[in-house]
Amino acid sequence: MSRPTDLADRFSAHRPHLLAVAGRLVGPDAAQDAVQEAWLRLARQEDPDAIENLGGWLTTVVARIALNQLRARRPEAEEPEDLPDEADDAESLAVSADAVGPALTLVLNRLAPAERLAFVLHDVFGLPFEEIAPIVDRSVAATRQLASRGRRRVRGAPDDGPSRASGEVVAAFLAAAREGDFGALLELLDPEVVLRADPVAVRMATINAGRGAPPLEPEVAGSDAVARVFAGRAHAAAPALLDGVPGLAFATAKRTVSLFRFTVVDDRVVAVELVADPEVIAATEVVFT
């Protein structure tokens, strides 16, 4: 078993990294408390030598402490707020995190705790989602969605809401799909458009195939093929903002069943993502319009 001085030396070697992680999550003042609490938890371990990856263990402990601190600040925490226009690009912030620490912290303060944790640990410090998921108590897929949602918010959507053009394209797409207007769909779809469906959506389509619905492949490419998937369908879908971005959602009286995310470039749909994973949906802010 390590002597107390040996354990303290090993902890000290990781302390700068732990302060950096905690500082990005809760700010410099609270970071000191989080790192000190991590040391106390390590000192209380019966056999610290049994910890195979001390750096990883300490990072996880500090992240959990920071998450609790964030949730204590915001009891309503999982409801994110809008971001100011001046938020910088997420990749630039991540690359130069030390140089723009105050600016990054200002933006991160607007994120819900789980979003902030997933984004910072993955985008800034490079932790894999498989390690972040247990910290936020979500699946890997839902954690990936949290980070993506945080990333979009850090990039800074305008305060006056989503792109009007994108909303108009999605509304026109829904109308054409419901009316079975194949030509109108082709006009709205980019020739190289790709439709991607998650495994749950594919499985649901397979089950519904016995009721006359068409099967669904995990990926469908090309405007003609994608238009055939939607023509004459989508009657149950409704316009919605998905994390602030225009899309479609299908909901029953009890829950939201599926989401349709659209990527619109130059007034044409270049990608459609069909999401039916309940945990991913739960991590998505859905506002019907």
C-alpha positions in Angstrom: 0.0 0.0 0.0 1.3 3.5 -0.8 2.5 5.7 2.0 0.5 8.9 2.5 3.4 11.0 1.1 3.6 8.8 -2.0 -0.1 9.1 -2.5 0.1 12.8 -2.1 2.9 13.0 -4.7 0.9 11.0 -7.2 -2.1 13.1 -6.7 -0.1 16.3 -7.1 1.1 15.1 -10.5 -2.5 15.1 -11.6 -3.6 18.3 -9.9 -2.9 20.7 -12.7 -5.1 18.6 -15.1 -7.8 18.3 -12.5 -7.9 22.0 -11.9 -8.2 22.6 -15.6 -11.1 20.2 -15.9 -12.9 21.6 -12.9 -12.1 25.1 -13.9 -13.8 24.7 -17.3 -16.8 23.1 -15.6 -17.4 25.3 -12.5 -15.0 28.2 -12.6 -11.6 28.6 -10.8 -12.9 29.3 -7.3 -15.2 26.2 -7.1 -12.6 24.2 -8.9 -10.3 24.3 -5.9 -13.1 22.9 -3.8 -13.8 20.1 -6.3 -10.1 19.1 -6.5 -9.7 19.1 -2.7 -12.8 16.9 -2.4 -11.3 14.5 -4.9 -8.2 14.3 -2.8 -10.2 13.5 0.3 -12.0 10.8 -1.5 -8.8 9.3 -2.8 -7.3 9.4 0.7 -10.3 7.5 2.0 -9.8 4.7 -0.4 -8.8 1.5 1.4 -6.4 0.4 -1.3 -5.5 3.3 -3.7 -2.9 1.1 -5.4 -5.7 -1.0 -6.8 -6.8 2.0 -9.0 -5.4 1.0 -12.3 -5.8 4.4 -14.0 -5.4 7.0 -11.3 -5.7 10.0 -13.7 -8.9 8.6 -15.2 -10.3 7.8 -11.8 -9.6 11.3 -10.5 -11.0 13.0 -13.6 -14.2 11.0 -13.2 -14.5 12.0 -9.5 -13.8 15.6 -10.2 -16.3 15.7 -13.0 -19.0 14.1 -10.8 -18.3 16.6 -8.0 -18.5 19.5 -10.5 -21.7 18.1 -11.9 -23.2 18.1 -8.4 -22.0 21.7 -7.9 -23.6 22.8 -11.2 -26.9 21.1 -10.3 -26.9 22.7 -6.9 -26.6 26.1 -8.6 -29.4 25.4 -11.0 -32.1 23.1 -9.5 -34.0 23.5 -12.8 -30.7 22.6 -14.5 -31.6 20.4 -17.4 -33.5 23.3 -19.1 -30.9 25.1 -21.2 -31.0 28.8 -22.0 -30.4 30.7 -25.3 -26.9 31.8 -26.1 -25.7 35.3 -27.1 -24.8 36.0 -30.7 -21.1 36.6 -29.9 -20.4 33.0 -28.8 -17.4 31.7 -30.7 -17.0 28.5 -32.7 -16.8 25.5 -30.4 -13.7 24.0 -32.1 -11.8 27.3 -31.8 -12.8 27.5 -28.1 -11.7 24.0 -27.5 -8.3 24.4 -29.2 -7.5 27.6 -27.4 -9.3 27.0 -24.2 -6.6 28.4 -22.0 -6.3 31.6 -24.0 -10.0 32.4 -24.0 -10.9 30.9 -20.6 -13.2 33.7 -19.4 -15.1 33.9 -22.7 -15.5 30.1 -22.8 -16.7 30.1 -19.2 -19.2 32.9 -20.0 -20.8 30.8 -22.7 -20.6 27.5 -20.8 -22.6 29.1 -17.9 -25.6 29.1 -20.2 -25.6 25.4 -20.7 -27.4 22.8 -18.6 -25.0 20.9 -16.3 -25.1 17.6 -18.3 -24.6 19.4 -21.6 -21.7 21.4 -20.1 -20.1 18.3 -18.7 -20.4 16.2 -21.9 -19.2 19.1 -24.1 -16.2 20.1 -22.0 -15.0 16.6 -21.2 -15.3 15.4 -24.9 -14.5 18.5 -27.0 -12.0 20.3 -24.7 -10.3 17.4 -22.9 -10.9 14.5 -25.4 -12.6 12.0 -23.1 -14.5 9.3 -25.0 -18.3 9.2 -24.6 -18.0 5.7 -23.1 -16.3 7.3 -20.1 -18.5 10.3 -19.9 -21.8 8.4 -20.0 -21.6 6.9 -16.5 -20.8 10.3 -15.0 -24.0 11.9 -16.4 -26.0 8.7 -16.0 -27.0 8.4 -19.6 -26.4 6.0 -22.5 -23.4 6.6 -24.8 -25.9 7.7 -27.5 -27.7 10.1 -25.2 -24.3 11.5 -24.0 -23.2 12.0 -27.5 -26.4 14.0 -28.1 -25.8 16.1 -25.0 -22.4 17.1 -26.3 -23.8 17.8 -29.7 -26.5 19.9 -28.2 -24.0 21.8 -26.1 -21.8 22.3 -29.1 -24.6 23.8 -31.2 -25.4 26.2 -28.4 -21.8 27.2 -27.9 -21.6 28.0 -31.6 -24.2 30.5 -30.9 -27.7 30.5 -32.5 -29.1 34.0 -32.9 -31.4 35.2 -30.2 -34.2 35.8 -32.6 -34.5 32.1 -33.2 -33.7 29.6 -35.9 -33.3 30.3 -39.6 -36.5 31.3 -41.1 -35.4 29.8 -44.4 -34.8 26.4 -42.8 -38.2 26.5 -41.2 -39.9 27.3 -44.5 -38.0 24.5 -46.3 -39.0 21.9 -43.6 -42.7 23.1 -43.7 -42.7 22.8 -47.5 -41.1 19.3 -47.2 -43.8 18.2 -44.7 -46.6 19.5 -47.0 -45.2 17.8 -50.0 -44.7 14.5 -48.2 -48.3 14.5 -46.9 -49.7 15.3 -50.3 -47.5 12.7 -52.0 -46.1 15.4 -54.3 -43.1 13.6 -55.6 -42.0 16.5 -57.8 -42.1 19.0 -55.0 -40.0 16.7 -52.8 -37.4 16.5 -55.5 -37.3 20.2 -55.8 -36.6 20.5 -52.0 -34.0 17.7 -51.8 -30.4 18.1 -52.8 -29.5 15.5 -55.5 -26.9 14.0 -53.1 -29.2 14.1 -50.0 -28.7 11.3 -47.4 -31.3 9.9 -45.0 -29.9 8.2 -42.0 -32.0 6.2 -39.5 -30.9 5.0 -36.1 -31.2 1.3 -35.2 -34.4 1.8 -33.2 -36.1 3.6 -36.2 -35.1 0.8 -38.5 -36.4 -1.8 -36.0 -39.7 0.1 -35.7 -40.1 0.2 -39.5 -39.4 -3.5 -39.7 -42.2 -4.2 -37.2 -44.6 -1.8 -39.0 -43.8 -3.4 -42.4 -46.3 -6.1 -41.5 -49.0 -3.4 -41.4 -48.2 -2.2 -44.9 -45.5 0.3 -44.1 -42.3 0.2 -46.2 -39.1 -1.2 -44.8 -36.4 1.3 -43.9 -32.6 1.0 -44.5 -30.1 2.6 -42.1 -29.0 4.8 -44.9 -30.8 6.0 -48.1 -28.9 8.2 -50.6 -30.1 10.3 -53.5 -33.1 12.6 -53.9 -35.1 10.1 -55.8 -34.7 7.3 -53.2 -35.3 9.7 -50.2 -38.4 11.2 -51.9 -39.9 7.7 -52.3 -39.4 7.1 -48.5 -41.5 10.2 -47.6 -44.0 10.6 -50.5 -47.5 10.2 -49.2 -46.4 9.7 -45.6 -45.5 11.8 -42.5 -49.1 12.5 -41.8 -48.5 12.0 -38.0 -45.4 14.2 -37.9 -45.7 17.8 -36.7 -43.3 20.8 -37.0 -41.1 21.3 -34.0 -37.8 22.9 -32.9 -35.3 20.3 -32.1 -32.7 21.9 -29.9 -33.7 25.1 -31.5 -33.4 23.9 -35.1 -36.5 23.4 -37.3 -37.5 19.8 -37.7 -40.3 17.3 -37.4 -41.5 15.2 -34.5 -44.0 12.4 -34.0 -45.6 12.2 -30.6 -48.4 10.2 -29.0 -50.4 11.4 -26.0 -47.7 9.9 -23.7 -44.4 10.6 -25.3 -42.4 11.7 -28.3 -41.8 8.7 -30.5 -39.5 9.9 -33.3 -37.6 13.0 -34.5 -36.7 14.1 -38.0 -33.6 16.4 -38.1 -33.0 18.3 -41.2 -29.8 19.9 -42.5 -30.7 22.7 -45.0 -28.1 24.4 -47.3 -29.1 27.0 -49.9 -32.8 26.2 -49.4 -32.3 22.5 -50.1 -32.3 19.5 -47.7 -28.9 17.9 -47.8 -29.4 15.4 -44.9 -32.3 14.0 -42.9 -31.7 12.1 -39.6 -34.5 9.9 -38.3 -34.1 9.4 -34.5 -36.2 7.0 -32.5 -33.9 6.0 -29.6 -35.8 7.0 -26.5 -32.7 8.1 -24.6 -31.6 10.3 -27.4 -35.0 11.8 -27.7 -35.1 12.4 -24.0 -31.8 14.4 -24.3 -33.3 16.6 -27.0 -35.2 19.8 -26.4 -38.4 19.4 -28.4 -40.8 22.4 -28.8 -43.8 21.9 -31.1 -44.6 24.9 -33.2 
